Each structure stands twice: as C-alpha cells, then as structure tokens.
Amino acid sequence: MAMDEVKPLLHVKPKTYARRWWVLIYVSLANIFTTGSWNAWGPISQSVEFGFGWDDSIIADILNVGRIGMFVGIIPLSYLVDKKGIRLAMIISNVILLMGYVLRCLIDQTTSIWPAMLGQVIVGGANGIGYCGPSAMSVAWFPPNERATATSIAVMSTYIGLGIAYIINPLLVSTPLFDEVEFSYRKLNQSELANYTDHDLSLAANSTSVSMANVVLNKDIIQDETMTLMYIETGIAAAFVIVAVALVPDAPPTPPSHSANAIRMEYTKVFLHIIRSGYLSLLLLFTGVMIGMYATWVTIFGITFEHLDITQDEAGWLGFGSLIASSVVGFISARFSDVCASKLKTILMVMLVISSLMFLWVSLLCSQYIEYSREQLYVSTILGCAFLNGCVPLLYEQICNAAFPIPEGIIVGISALVTMLAGIFYLLPLSIIEFEDNTWLEWSILVVCVVGCIVILITPQRNGRADLEVSVRVTKTTYYERLGSEHEDLHVSEKTVPENA
C-alpha cells in the first residue's frame, strides 16, 4: 500500500478539552483525601496506643487488613475504569469509602479494634482507585505529550495525602501526657485502671503494696479528638460523592490521541499474555514489591525510628517532608519524560541509583555503623524517599507502554495486587515477632532499590503507545463505543505495534 493511500487512524481528529484539568484536579484531590484517611492511624500511633490500649502489633494489623481490602477490590475497580470510565469508578469507590468511614465512627473504648479493623478493610477496598485510576484517566483525557505529567500528578497526590496525614492528624489528636503517681493496684476500680499503662499494671498486679506508675493524664481527650477526626473524614467523604455525581464528566466526546481509542486486549487473554512476556512480568513484580514495601515503610515512621528517640511529631514532619519532596521530584521527572520519551529508562536508572545510595546512608545511620545525627537522618530519608517514590509514575508509564494493548486499568491493577501482597508480608513480622529495634525495615528497602537497578538495566524499553501515534498501516473495521458509530478505517501498524503486544 502506498503511503498516500494510508487513511487517518480515525475519521475524527484527536482533540483535547479544557475540562481534562478539572478531571485531573478532582481525581488528585480524591486521592489525597483517600490515602490521607487510610493513613489515619500511623501518624497518631503513639496517641491511640495509650488512648485506646492498642500496641504496635494492632497498628500493623489494621494496616494489613486495609491491604486485604485493596487486594479484593482492585480488579473490580480496574474493570470499571477500563469499561465504564473514570467517572463511574470514582463514584462507586467514594461510596464504598464513605461506608468504611461511617463504620470507623463506631469506635469506642471497649470495642475499638473491630470497627477500626472492618472500617479499614472497606476503606482499603476503595483505595484501589488510586492505583488503577491515574494511568487510565491520563490516556482517556490527555494527549501523549501530557500523559506522563498527568499520571505523575494523580499518582503523586496519593503520597501527598500520606504526607498531609502526618501533619494534620497529630495536630488534631494530642500526644499522650504522663505523670508519675502512687497507687495500690488492689484498691483501683475499673475506670481508674484504664488510665494506667499495661506495663505498670502488670508489675503491680501481684503486689499489695503501694507502687509508682505512669498515669495517662489525657486519655479521654485523646479518645474524643480521635473520634472528631473520624467524623471530619466521614463528612469530607460524603462531599466527594456528591461532587463526583454532579460535576465530574464522563469520557471526552473525541479521544485526545489515537492510542486512546485503539482496540484493547480482552481481559480473558491478559494474564496469559503477561505470563508469556518475561520482561513485563519482571517489571510488574518489581514495581509491585517496591511500591508495597516503600508505601508501608513511609507510613510507620513512628515505629521505624522509635529506637532513635524520634517522637511522634518529629516522625510526622519527617514523613511530610519526605512525601512532599517525592511529589516534586516525581512531577519534574515525569515532565522531563514527556519531553524526552526515549530517555525514560535512563531517568529511572539514575533515580534508582541515587535512591540506593540514600537508603544505604539511612540504614547505616539506623544501625549506628556511622555516627548518628538527626540532621543526617532527615537529609538521607527525605532524599531517598524523593528519588524512590519519584520513580512510581514513570514505572507505571513504562508498564503501560510495555503492556500495550492491554488496558491501562487492569495492567496497573495487577501491579497493585503485587503491591498489596508485598505490603502485607512486609508488615507481618511486626505482628508476630517483637524486635529490639526495627533496622531491618531500612535494610530491606535498600535491597529493593538495588534489585530495581538490575531490573531496569536488563528490561528493554518498549514504546507501544507512542509508536501507534506515529504510523498506522493495517485496515480494520471496528465499533467506536464512545462515539457510538462505526468506523471503517481504524489502522494499526503491525510494524509499529511492539512484538510483545
């Protein structure tokens, strides 16, 4: 076929709409709120442990059951995103989210664990939209030269939410205040027993003498402030549902690119294709494990650095600084990859090498193989998080390009399944083993960074979606569902669609 006989990919020229920015803003704000609320417990772990009688293992269990909810909900949400569009998926996920927040409002002094656990499962089920939504939203609404940037903004907003929780939650919930008092264990009634730490009561339980103990002076205040936080989150969740129903548009009338309307692989063939593609499987596995471990580690700074005498407030500011720096670096790297799409692999390699060096520094400090100082901990942690987390949107773009024509929602959703499992197993030792310190958490992140350098080095760069925009050769007849009309000349080039697609 002569080049002048090749017809356009679509009868309708690709077009962008200004309202794509409103869709991006809504999705990003929803991600900020969703992940911030999901991270409600980590930043105030010291407060709720003394306010409700919890311990580190309960905090870890709550986070883990949330990941189980994500694991169950991610594939259905991915299907909704791919088949019905981002609007319906956001509405349904926000309704589920609201149900989880209402359940968390049932926490009280005697049954605090179960509403928190069940609520976290439901909240986790809705949180999957933060994984499968950004890539599908960006390809549906944004042209190729803005796609990585849009994905980066939406993905990084989830980490901004985690960072904001580190600041807002400790401001709303007081840290525990103690005072040393004399008491006789056998003369205390049930309400008075609640004010003392379990450690002090266990020491005095077998003694009739007067003992010294640390009483929690503001236990009731902590409980009231925690419930106020739950009520605020529930109200905001309801507002997001209303806004999604009333103001978020469906898919654009005309797609912004040829790849946005290309025929996608059937779901029944996706898993077999992934198994056959060794490099794609390796990339999915690394991305899922890295995000799962890192996203878990960054939410438990209060536990991770407890042996270094880092307070709850200090851990909050450290987490906030790390996640904000991550978002800035992620946006800059994504914008650069939009301009220089062929350099995506190089950008990832540089960022992972820097991350490896920074987490080596963090690990040596925490294990005190080098002289410890708070300043060094802050600098190394923030830089390590910035460059490692900044890789996330670029890895999603790399996966979507390598997997094309697999739908963006499902391929990122599969990566998210690995993320959930990695997060669960990463926290599992905290639930069953009592460690003298938790320095193994930092060393494991370092190992992941080094493995990531190897994976990116051996994985070839694929540009399936970008290639499709360039050349179209094979005539097909298809039904364009968004426009609701038949198009006789949808052309896809056998030469330009990668062999692994």
PyMOL commands that set and color helices and strands:
alter all, ss='L'
color gray80, all
select helices_A, chain A and resi 3-5+20-38+42-52+56-84+86-104+113-127+129-141+144-172+185-187+190-193+198-204+219-247+259-261+267-276+278-297+301-304+306-308+312-339+341-366+374-389+391-403+408-432+440-458+464-470
alter helices_A, ss='H'
color red, helices_A
select strands_A, chain A and resi 178-183+211-216+474-480+485-492
alter strands_A, ss='S'
color yellow, strands_A
deselect
rebuild
show_as cartoon
